[in-house]
Amino acid sequence: MTERVLPDVTGLTVGILGGTGDQGRGLARRFALAGHEVLIGSRSAERAAEAAASLELGEGAAEVTGADNATVAARADVVIVAVPWDGHRATLEALREPLAGKIVIDCVNPLGFDKHGAYALPVEEGSAAEQAAAVLPGSRVVAAFHHVSAVILLDPEIDAVELDVLVLGDDREATDTVQALAGRIPGMRGVYGGRLRNAHQVEALTANLISINRRYKAHAGFRVTDV
């Protein structure tokens, strides 16, 4: 079978909504090291600027700056949603207009925690990604980057992030772009994982991964075999 040729995503500006958390800052750091200008977003522009300034970036990294979420949504070419689940819907509803026409990558995992550990929460639309698609009918929503350890992303001693990123969506051009973006990070590979309706089990699988990491004191990821 002929392998599908992914697009050249060099030069795309990556915005990260809710980018002041560890996951957002970690992705920002890795994309900047890969040569992408990165915009970190937050409800507070000051907090976003502080998060951008806190990153350990090596020589040759692209610029990382901070701004409020609305500014990031308007300026970025591709936008990653990394906000807490409880603020997911409200954040996206407020940004519907600046996100119109753009690829929006949702990496939010709707999880609860109790004394037994992490567990998946029910979502009316089926998944966080499907909720994003419902709230943002004018955007091209893709689900990806759910299972990437923030600890590894932020560790300056780790050069390659050795894992596969499952990419799900209904727009083939958009999923190709996100696969290509994942491949810009050394060691990482984007693997198409199906339609957006299958995002629930990918988000929920994060609870299993958290259990693995707690039991084995690890920062495990996933690899897809025979692909």
Sine and cosine of phi, psi and omega as CSV:
sin_phi,cos_phi,sin_psi,cos_psi,sin_omega,cos_omega
0.00,0.00,0.72,-0.69,0.01,-1.00
-0.96,0.29,0.77,-0.63,-0.01,-1.00
-0.95,0.31,0.69,-0.72,0.00,-1.00
-0.93,0.36,0.72,-0.70,0.01,-1.00
-0.99,0.10,0.84,-0.54,-0.02,-1.00
-1.00,0.09,0.44,-0.90,-0.06,-1.00
-0.95,0.32,0.33,-0.94,0.10,-0.99
-0.99,0.14,0.91,-0.42,-0.05,-1.00
-0.96,-0.27,0.19,0.98,0.05,-1.00
-0.83,0.56,0.72,-0.69,0.07,-1.00
1.00,-0.05,-0.14,0.99,0.05,-1.00
-0.94,0.35,0.69,-0.72,0.09,-1.00
-1.00,0.04,0.78,-0.63,-0.06,-1.00
-0.97,-0.26,0.83,-0.55,0.09,-1.00
-0.97,-0.26,0.58,-0.81,-0.01,-1.00
-0.78,-0.62,0.95,-0.31,0.05,-1.00
-0.98,0.22,0.73,-0.68,-0.10,-1.00
0.95,0.32,0.55,0.83,-0.12,-0.99
-0.98,0.18,0.07,1.00,-0.01,-1.00
-1.00,0.10,-0.23,0.97,0.07,-1.00
-0.97,0.25,0.16,-0.99,-0.06,-1.00
-0.88,0.48,-0.66,0.75,-0.02,-1.00
-0.90,0.43,-0.72,0.69,0.00,-1.00
-0.90,0.44,-0.70,0.71,0.01,-1.00
-0.91,0.41,-0.60,0.80,0.02,-1.00
-0.90,0.43,-0.71,0.71,0.05,-1.00
-0.91,0.42,-0.63,0.77,0.03,-1.00
-0.86,0.51,-0.71,0.71,-0.01,-1.00
-0.88,0.48,-0.73,0.68,-0.06,-1.00
-0.93,0.37,-0.62,0.79,0.02,-1.00
-0.95,0.33,-0.56,0.83,0.07,-1.00
-0.91,0.41,-0.66,0.75,0.04,-1.00
-0.90,0.43,-0.46,0.89,0.02,-1.00
-0.99,0.12,0.00,1.00,0.09,-1.00
0.99,-0.17,0.14,0.99,0.00,-1.00
-0.99,-0.10,0.73,-0.68,0.17,-0.98
-0.90,0.43,0.71,-0.70,-0.08,-1.00
-0.83,-0.56,0.68,-0.73,0.07,-1.00
-0.90,-0.44,0.89,-0.45,0.05,-1.00
-1.00,-0.02,0.79,-0.62,-0.02,-1.00
-0.94,-0.33,0.47,-0.89,0.06,-1.00
-0.38,-0.92,0.26,-0.97,0.13,-0.99
-0.89,0.46,-0.48,0.88,0.03,-1.00
-0.95,-0.32,0.87,-0.48,0.03,-1.00
-0.88,0.47,-0.56,0.83,0.01,-1.00
-0.91,0.42,-0.71,0.70,0.04,-1.00
-0.89,0.46,-0.63,0.78,0.02,-1.00
-0.90,0.44,-0.68,0.74,0.02,-1.00
-0.90,0.43,-0.63,0.78,0.04,-1.00
-0.90,0.43,-0.66,0.75,0.02,-1.00
-0.90,0.44,-0.65,0.76,0.01,-1.00
-0.90,0.44,-0.67,0.74,-0.03,-1.00
-0.94,0.34,-0.37,0.93,-0.06,-1.00
-0.99,0.17,-0.23,0.97,-0.10,-1.00
-0.95,0.31,0.64,-0.76,0.10,-1.00
-1.00,0.03,0.96,-0.28,-0.03,-1.00
-0.90,-0.43,0.70,-0.72,0.02,-1.00
-0.99,0.14,0.05,-1.00,0.02,-1.00
-0.89,0.45,0.69,-0.72,0.03,-1.00
1.00,-0.03,-0.07,1.00,0.01,-1.00
-0.94,0.33,0.49,-0.87,0.06,-1.00
-0.97,0.26,0.16,-0.99,-0.07,-1.00
-0.97,0.25,0.65,-0.76,0.13,-0.99
-0.86,-0.51,0.84,-0.55,0.03,-1.00
-0.78,-0.62,0.26,-0.96,-0.01,-1.00
-0.87,-0.49,0.48,-0.88,0.04,-1.00
-0.32,-0.95,0.08,-1.00,0.08,-1.00
-0.94,0.33,0.36,-0.93,-0.09,-1.00
-0.83,0.56,-0.63,0.78,-0.04,-1.00
-0.91,0.42,-0.64,0.77,0.02,-1.00
-0.91,0.41,-0.68,0.74,0.02,-1.00
-0.89,0.45,-0.69,0.72,0.00,-1.00
-0.87,0.49,-0.60,0.80,-0.04,-1.00
-0.97,0.23,-0.58,0.82,-0.14,-0.99
-1.00,0.01,-0.50,0.86,-0.12,-0.99
-0.97,0.23,0.49,-0.87,0.09,-1.00
-0.98,0.20,-0.66,0.75,0.01,-1.00
-0.78,-0.63,0.68,-0.73,-0.10,-1.00
-0.85,-0.53,0.78,-0.62,0.06,-1.00
-0.98,-0.18,0.75,-0.66,0.04,-1.00
-0.99,-0.12,0.92,-0.39,-0.03,-1.00
-0.77,-0.64,0.56,0.83,-0.03,-1.00
-0.99,0.13,0.35,-0.94,0.12,-0.99
-0.87,0.50,0.53,-0.85,-0.07,-1.00
-0.85,0.53,-0.62,0.78,-0.08,-1.00
-0.93,0.36,-0.25,0.97,0.06,-1.00
-0.94,-0.35,0.15,0.99,-0.13,-0.99
-0.87,0.49,-0.85,0.53,-0.08,-1.00
-0.88,0.47,-0.75,0.66,-0.07,-1.00
-0.89,0.46,-0.64,0.77,0.01,-1.00
-0.88,0.48,-0.73,0.68,-0.05,-1.00
-0.94,0.33,-0.60,0.80,0.04,-1.00
-0.86,0.51,-0.61,0.79,-0.01,-1.00
-0.96,0.29,-0.29,0.96,-0.09,-1.00
-0.91,-0.41,0.27,0.96,-0.08,-1.00
-0.82,0.57,-0.70,0.72,-0.07,-1.00
-0.93,0.37,-0.78,0.62,-0.01,-1.00
-0.93,0.38,-0.34,0.94,0.00,-1.00
-1.00,0.01,-0.09,1.00,-0.03,-1.00
-0.88,0.48,0.73,-0.68,0.03,-1.00
0.99,0.12,-0.08,1.00,-0.08,-1.00
-0.98,-0.20,0.39,-0.92,0.17,-0.99
-0.97,0.23,0.85,-0.53,0.01,-1.00
-0.91,-0.42,0.89,-0.45,-0.03,-1.00
-0.99,-0.14,0.91,-0.43,-0.01,-1.00
-0.99,-0.14,0.86,-0.52,0.03,-1.00
-0.88,-0.48,0.34,0.94,-0.07,-1.00
-0.98,0.18,0.69,-0.72,0.02,-1.00
-0.92,-0.38,0.93,-0.36,0.04,-1.00
-0.97,0.26,0.99,-0.13,-0.08,-1.00
-0.81,-0.59,0.51,-0.86,0.18,-0.98
-0.91,-0.42,0.28,-0.96,-0.02,-1.00
-0.67,-0.74,0.70,-0.71,0.14,-0.99
-0.65,-0.76,-0.25,-0.97,-0.08,-1.00
-0.92,0.40,-0.27,0.96,0.03,-1.00
-1.00,-0.05,-0.10,1.00,0.03,-1.00
0.89,-0.45,-0.42,-0.91,-0.06,-1.00
-1.00,0.05,0.50,-0.86,0.08,-1.00
-0.49,-0.87,0.44,-0.90,-0.04,-1.00
-0.97,0.23,0.65,-0.76,0.05,-1.00
-1.00,-0.09,0.55,-0.84,0.07,-1.00
-0.95,0.31,0.60,-0.80,0.02,-1.00
-0.81,-0.59,0.78,-0.63,-0.08,-1.00
-0.82,0.58,-0.67,0.74,-0.03,-1.00
-0.99,0.17,-0.16,0.99,0.00,-1.00
0.91,-0.43,-0.60,0.80,-0.02,-1.00
-0.28,-0.96,0.22,-0.97,0.07,-1.00
-0.88,0.48,-0.66,0.76,-0.02,-1.00
-0.90,0.44,-0.65,0.76,0.03,-1.00
-0.94,0.35,-0.53,0.85,0.11,-0.99
-0.90,0.44,-0.68,0.73,0.04,-1.00
-0.86,0.51,-0.69,0.73,0.01,-1.00
-0.90,0.44,-0.59,0.80,0.02,-1.00
-0.94,0.34,-0.62,0.78,-0.02,-1.00
-0.97,0.24,-0.50,0.87,-0.08,-1.00
-0.89,-0.46,0.93,0.37,-0.06,-1.00
-0.90,0.44,-0.35,0.94,0.00,-1.00
-1.00,-0.05,0.02,1.00,-0.01,-1.00
-0.96,-0.27,0.26,-0.97,0.01,-1.00
-0.96,-0.27,1.00,-0.05,-0.14,-0.99
-1.00,0.08,0.74,-0.67,0.04,-1.00
-0.77,-0.64,0.62,-0.79,0.07,-1.00
-0.98,-0.19,0.76,-0.64,-0.02,-1.00
-0.17,-0.99,0.23,-0.97,0.08,-1.00
0.92,0.40,0.52,0.86,-0.02,-1.00
-0.98,0.22,-0.49,0.87,-0.21,-0.98
-0.92,-0.40,0.50,0.87,-0.03,-1.00
-0.98,-0.19,0.83,-0.55,-0.04,-1.00
-0.94,0.35,0.82,-0.58,0.06,-1.00
-0.90,0.44,-0.55,0.84,0.01,-1.00
-0.87,0.48,-0.70,0.71,0.00,-1.00
-0.93,0.36,-0.68,0.74,-0.01,-1.00
-0.86,0.51,-0.58,0.81,-0.08,-1.00
-1.00,-0.01,-0.18,0.98,-0.09,-1.00
-0.97,0.22,0.91,-0.42,-0.01,-1.00
-0.94,0.35,-0.23,0.97,0.01,-1.00
-1.00,0.10,-0.20,0.98,-0.03,-1.00
-0.97,-0.24,0.92,-0.40,-0.04,-1.00
-1.00,0.09,-0.59,0.81,-0.06,-1.00
-0.87,-0.49,0.73,-0.69,0.03,-1.00
-0.99,-0.12,0.99,-0.13,-0.18,-0.98
-1.00,0.07,1.00,0.05,0.05,-1.00
-0.27,-0.96,0.21,-0.98,0.08,-1.00
-0.97,-0.25,0.60,-0.80,0.06,-1.00
-0.95,-0.32,0.86,-0.50,0.06,-1.00
-0.98,0.21,0.79,-0.61,-0.07,-1.00
-0.89,-0.46,0.85,-0.53,-0.06,-1.00
-0.81,-0.59,0.63,-0.77,0.04,-1.00
0.06,-1.00,0.20,-0.98,-0.04,-1.00
-0.98,-0.19,-0.14,0.99,-0.01,-1.00
-0.95,-0.30,0.95,-0.30,-0.12,-0.99
-0.89,0.46,-0.62,0.78,0.03,-1.00
-0.89,0.45,-0.63,0.77,0.00,-1.00
-0.93,0.37,-0.69,0.73,0.01,-1.00
-0.92,0.40,-0.58,0.82,0.08,-1.00
-0.88,0.48,-0.67,0.74,0.00,-1.00
-0.89,0.45,-0.67,0.75,-0.01,-1.00
-0.94,0.34,-0.61,0.79,0.10,-1.00
-0.86,0.51,-0.68,0.73,0.01,-1.00
-0.90,0.43,-0.63,0.78,0.04,-1.00
-0.89,0.45,-0.69,0.72,0.03,-1.00
-0.86,0.51,-0.64,0.77,-0.01,-1.00
-0.93,0.35,-0.19,0.98,0.05,-1.00
-0.96,0.28,-0.35,0.94,0.02,-1.00
-1.00,0.02,0.85,-0.52,-0.05,-1.00
-0.80,0.60,0.74,-0.67,0.01,-1.00
1.00,0.02,-0.32,0.95,-0.08,-1.00
-1.00,-0.09,0.54,-0.84,0.04,-1.00
-0.67,-0.74,0.69,-0.72,0.10,-0.99
-1.00,-0.04,0.78,-0.63,-0.02,-1.00
-0.84,-0.54,0.81,-0.58,0.02,-1.00
-0.89,0.46,0.77,-0.64,-0.09,-1.00
-0.88,-0.48,0.16,0.99,0.05,-1.00
0.89,-0.46,-0.11,-0.99,-0.01,-1.00
-0.96,0.29,0.27,-0.96,-0.04,-1.00
-0.88,0.47,-0.44,0.90,0.01,-1.00
-0.90,0.44,-0.27,0.96,0.02,-1.00
-0.99,-0.10,0.19,0.98,-0.04,-1.00
-0.95,0.32,-0.43,0.90,-0.06,-1.00
-0.83,0.56,-0.76,0.65,-0.08,-1.00
-0.94,0.34,-0.46,0.89,0.06,-1.00
-0.94,0.34,-0.69,0.72,0.06,-1.00
-0.90,0.44,-0.70,0.71,-0.03,-1.00
-0.91,0.41,-0.50,0.86,-0.01,-1.00
-0.88,0.47,-0.34,0.94,0.04,-1.00
-0.87,0.50,-0.54,0.84,0.04,-1.00
-0.89,0.45,-0.63,0.77,0.06,-1.00
-0.91,0.41,-0.65,0.76,0.00,-1.00
-0.90,0.43,-0.63,0.78,0.06,-1.00
-0.88,0.48,-0.65,0.76,0.03,-1.00
-0.90,0.43,-0.66,0.75,0.06,-1.00
-0.87,0.50,-0.74,0.67,-0.06,-1.00
-0.91,0.41,-0.59,0.80,0.04,-1.00
-0.93,0.36,-0.68,0.73,-0.04,-1.00
-0.92,0.40,-0.68,0.74,-0.12,-0.99
-0.98,-0.22,0.10,0.99,0.00,-1.00
0.76,0.65,0.82,0.57,-0.11,-0.99
-0.76,-0.65,0.01,-1.00,0.13,-0.99
-0.76,-0.65,0.89,0.46,-0.17,-0.99
-0.96,0.29,0.46,-0.89,0.14,-0.99
-0.76,-0.65,-0.26,-0.97,-0.03,-1.00
-0.84,-0.54,0.52,-0.85,0.20,-0.98
-0.81,-0.59,0.67,-0.74,0.07,-1.00
-0.99,-0.10,0.80,-0.59,-0.06,-1.00
-1.00,0.02,0.39,-0.92,0.13,-0.99
0.89,0.46,0.44,0.90,0.06,-1.00
-0.79,-0.61,0.00,0.00,0.00,0.00
